[in-house]
Amino acid sequence: MVRLFHRVTKVLAIIMLLSPLHAAQAAIDNDAIMQRLMALEENQRRLEQELAQRDGRIAELEQRVGLTDEHLQSIDISSDGDSAVPSADVATGQLASTEDSVIGRFNTGGRGITIAESPEAKLNFSAWSYVRYLNQRGLNDEYTDSFGREFDIDKRNDFQVSKVNLTFSGWLFDPAFRWMFYTWTSNTSQGESAQVVVAGNMKYQFNDYVDVGLGIDALPGTRSMSGTFPRFHKVDSRAMADEFFRPSYTTGIWSAGKITDRSQYKLMLGNNLSQLGVNANRLDDELNTWSGRVDWMPTTGEFGPQRGFDDWEMHEDVATLFGIAATRSKEDRQSQPGEEDINNSQIRLSDGTRIFEPGAFNTNGRINRATYEMLAMDAGMKYKGFSLMGEYYWRWVSDFEIDGDIPVDELYDHGFQIQTSYMFMPKYLQGYVAGSKIYGEYGDPWDTAVGINWFPLRERLFRVNSELVYMKDSAVGYSSIPYAVGGDGVAFHTNVEMKF
């Protein structure tokens, strides 16, 4: 009994000794738990703040690039508060970082400003315009056509913001699917119904050999209509013969691409020769306008950006280009554009008379329908700032449907243009000479021009141009070009042109 008493006493003593230690340990454990809870609360507040910041960035991006709810649901938020918000590639299901996305990037060489770019789309904006001073006071006051009729010439001496072109372009869902929509004004014809054109097209490139387009585009019947604009020696004007023979812009379908590594083609089926400013209900019910072109570049396989007229690039090797084009169209009197419609082309006699006018041949007859056929061949070379280009044209107008009588069954005209230029100071100062002549049934008009281009910022698409042009019995003319129909004498113009 005594022994049991001693054992119980020892156990109680041990318990009494351990109780303070246990209490102390419990206090330590409670403090650690509280610290952990406080740390967790602080982390939660920081995470909530970071999430709120990310939500704000997502909302900002949604406003700036137009992300959809479906797109936003596919975005994976990074845990790094300083990292950019990634975007999703809906075509592949793979995420791409916003290092691949662009907002506001300037592209040199006239390729515009990239407003936004992501794995699903690209949006570009570009603009082109020029201010022109034109003085036609050196022309005669009047002219007499081939039938003895006299007409006054409305000579000009003025400043004009002649044209403005605002273009949005890019691709959607697939870089092979491209689109372009633009607004094009001709301020020299303010007040006319077609002073402003809103147009565009869509294209899909299947491969390097087949690129199909739908919409408004140029019929590729002459060199200047084959995609060289605005890389002309002149500013927004052509030599007289080119202006006389060429087709223009229409709505249609086309295919373009490579034939070989050194040759390419374009084929187009369209509504008429020149549709800008022509209502759909003025077109006939036949789809019979087509134009095709083949270019061959045998020495270097290229001819500079857009195969332009001058050698801004200062080719170290001789670059050569040979082209052939053909155009055919059944034209209707009511489908013709107005004289002041944008980039219009008119079928004219070589004295400048429009063939669809009543009494055009000084008779009681009037042409209602006619078939236009034109063949053009050109050749050019570039070397160390020097360029030389020539083009020859053949045109037949026949199959007349008339009211009354006219003295001819068909028309045949041919002619040429030649242009040469040299960079006196590379990418800074350039001089050029251009001339053309028309051999026609109703006169042989011609023109020659001497001009200079100054590139003050050494950028190809910002320049100051001055040109002196002599025209003899001009066969073309409207307010956005320096020529006047029947013009005989000297005209001078200076231009400041810009494109980005």
Disulfide bonds with the S-S distance in Angstrom:
none
